[in-house]
């Protein structure tokens, strides 16, 4: 919770850079944005690994993704902020996978590796103690600046995460994944609508206004 009684950050007065001439223009822009981003300050104050934690909090409050006692699989989990949120909001078991090393989070289990590796589905299911109730992916590729290329890259990640989710989700489970503006393409939407009762797109308030990111949220998984 913040000092004003809300878990979401209040607006702050703008902070100006000191010794800005020593930095490149791009570094100046990045640092200026960080210093004046209330979500960055709130994440630090509340102990979240990154500002992205607020995106999951906002999605969960809108769609009720994390049930008490839930088994949650976090794909592309680094630095661990979404796993922190899942535990804080009632998940019983949280397992995260990432190519990068993740510092420990009390109550969560992390694997450094590729979730597509042979035998990973069985390993993750065992670690979760059964099929997942929620598969979440905040994965995003390094952006090239070319809109069409970046869209294709993130769609490929999202579709891969969805295919894996369909193998490891329990009936009535949920799936959430990051996309870029334009939303899920027809082939992915067809798969989502085939396997989930409800499919929606959302851009949580914590997503920066200039960001092209959005999320697909699918609930009511139907195996088969």
Secondary structure, 3 states (H helix, E strand, C coil): CCCCCCCCCCCCCCCCCCCHHHCCHHHHHHHHHHHCCHHHHHHHHHCCCCCCHHHHHHHHHHHCCCCCCCEEEEECCCCCHHHHHHHHCCCCEEEEEECCCCCCCCCEEEEECCCCCCCHHHHHHHHHCCCEEEEEECCCCCCCCCHHHHHHHHHHHHHHHHHHHHHHEEEEEEEEEEEECCCCCHHHHHHHHHHEEEEEEECCCCCCCCCCEEEEEEEEECCC
